[in-house]
Amino acid sequence: MEKLFLRPSEVGPLIGFGKTMVYKLIQSGELPSRRIGKSIRVSVAALEKWADEKGVQFAKAIHRRKSPTAHNHRPRKGGK
């Protein structure tokens, strides 16, 4: 199932911007967003429209990411 809304940290990599820039675009009102509870979310449809209007390259494939804790951690070199 594709996501309908994305966190700002998920939006950045899709449009090639950092998280801080995404928050600045949201704060200025340039990038449409919604507040859901205490969280900020960007609609995928609104993001696609915004990217088309601004001529921003948009990574069309939106896949559900694994949680950050699901990463395989390698032991440190020379460490325990």
C-alpha positions as CSV (number, residue, x, y, z in Angstrom):
1,M,0.0,0.0,0.0
2,E,1.3,3.4,-1.0
3,K,1.4,6.1,1.6
4,L,-0.9,9.1,1.2
5,F,1.1,11.4,3.5
6,L,4.8,11.7,4.1
7,R,6.9,13.1,6.9
8,P,9.2,16.1,6.0
9,S,12.2,13.8,6.5
10,E,10.7,11.5,3.8
11,V,10.0,14.3,1.4
12,G,13.6,15.6,1.3
13,P,15.2,12.6,-0.4
14,L,12.4,12.4,-2.9
15,I,12.9,16.0,-4.2
16,G,16.7,16.3,-3.5
17,F,16.4,18.7,-0.6
18,G,17.6,18.4,3.0
19,K,15.1,18.2,5.9
20,T,15.8,21.8,7.0
21,M,15.0,23.1,3.5
22,V,11.7,21.1,3.5
23,Y,10.7,22.6,6.8
24,K,11.5,26.1,5.5
25,L,9.3,25.4,2.4
26,I,6.5,24.2,4.6
27,Q,6.9,27.2,7.0
28,S,6.8,29.7,4.2
29,G,3.7,28.1,2.8
30,E,5.3,27.3,-0.5
31,L,5.1,23.5,0.0
32,P,1.5,22.5,1.1
33,S,1.3,20.5,4.3
34,R,-1.1,19.4,6.9
35,R,-0.9,19.1,10.7
36,I,-2.1,15.8,11.9
37,G,-2.1,16.0,15.7
38,K,1.3,17.4,16.5
39,S,2.9,16.0,13.4
40,I,3.4,17.7,10.0
41,R,2.6,15.7,6.9
42,V,2.9,16.4,3.2
43,S,0.3,14.9,0.9
44,V,1.9,12.8,-1.9
45,A,-0.6,14.3,-4.4
46,A,0.3,17.9,-3.3
47,L,4.0,17.1,-3.4
48,E,3.7,15.7,-7.0
49,K,1.7,18.8,-8.1
50,W,4.2,21.2,-6.3
51,A,7.2,19.4,-8.0
52,D,5.6,19.6,-11.4
53,E,4.8,23.4,-11.0
54,K,8.4,24.1,-9.7
55,G,10.1,21.8,-12.2
56,V,11.7,19.8,-9.4
57,Q,12.8,16.3,-10.2
58,F,10.6,14.0,-8.2
59,A,11.4,10.4,-7.4
60,K,8.1,8.8,-8.4
61,A,8.7,5.5,-6.5
62,I,7.5,5.9,-3.0
63,H,8.1,2.8,-0.9
64,R,7.5,2.2,2.7
65,R,10.9,2.4,4.4
66,K,12.1,0.1,7.2
67,S,12.3,1.7,10.6
68,P,15.8,3.1,11.5
69,T,16.1,0.4,14.1
70,A,15.9,-2.3,11.5
71,H,19.3,-1.5,10.0
72,N,22.0,-4.1,10.2
73,H,24.7,-2.7,12.4
74,R,28.3,-3.7,11.8
75,P,30.7,-4.0,14.7
76,R,33.3,-1.4,15.0
77,K,36.8,-2.2,13.7
78,G,39.1,-3.2,16.5
79,G,36.2,-2.7,18.9
80,K,34.3,-5.1,21.1
